[in-house]
Amino acid sequence: MKPFPLTPSIGLLILLPSISSAALYTSGHADLIGIGYEDGSFEPHIHAEGATIDGAFVDEGEYAPNEITTVVPQSSFDFWTANGGRPAGSAWDPIGIAAGEAFWFLSQSNSGPAGSASLGAPFAGIGTEELNPSDWATDITISLDSVVGPGDFSMYLDGFAPSFFMSTADGIDGSDLIVIAPDSHEHFNWAFTAPGTYDVSVSFAGTHQVDGPKSASATFQFQVVPEPSVALLGALGSLALLRRRR
């Protein structure tokens, strides 16, 4: 059998990463990790509150974790490149790169030069506003279970010095967790050391006053650019169609 020639357009398509069918969360505010409680079980979700999803403004909307991919833009990497990269000092080692190197991130703040609004990035929070404090005997613990991706992932707060809550740079263990009270809302920095797709899996645990200890798990996906643009994919598709017609 004569081998089928691999055209340039088909070759490029093979080299491109697979495209997720999930909607893209690209800017604005959302509880990227939202925690509800329905019918005796935790209900992890993504709660958009003035977010841009697939290019459309969503004033209020709720999504299952697998329905959304959160985009971490190149502008966040460019910010660190222009500002000297990762700060020096061992306190920053959990990022997973050397001092002076740049990384991608979603900011804990929406304002300022490193804020989500300035970077055109998602302002991604963690929310337990749907949980009534009187229903819970404990706070809610969010533990990092696994990260599948091309680089290291971490979550931290910065000020005079960074405080890390999760990091894959030294492995994942029982210390990789966030504790948040019911009916509260928090923002953190979400950091990534390489471009590509990350699947971040976490588990939730807390003790309900009536139902007792409860737990659940969910996976949240991030797309850290650069990624193939819609225009590029369209052009490749058109080229392939043109060659086929010829």
Buried (B, 14 or more C-beta within 10 A) or exposed (E): EEEEEEEEBBEBBEEEEEEEEBBBBBBBBBBBBBBBBEEEEBBBBBBBBEBBBEEEEBEEBBBEBBBBBBBBBBEBBEBBEEEEBBBEEEBBBBBBBEBEBBBBBBBBBBEEEBBBBBBBBBBBBBBBBBBEEEBBEBBBBBBBEEBEBEBBBBBBBBEEEBEBBBBBBBEBEEEBBBEBBBBBEBBBBBBBBBBBBBBBBBBBBBEBEEEEEBEBBBBBBBBBBEBBEEEEBEEBEEBBEEEEEE
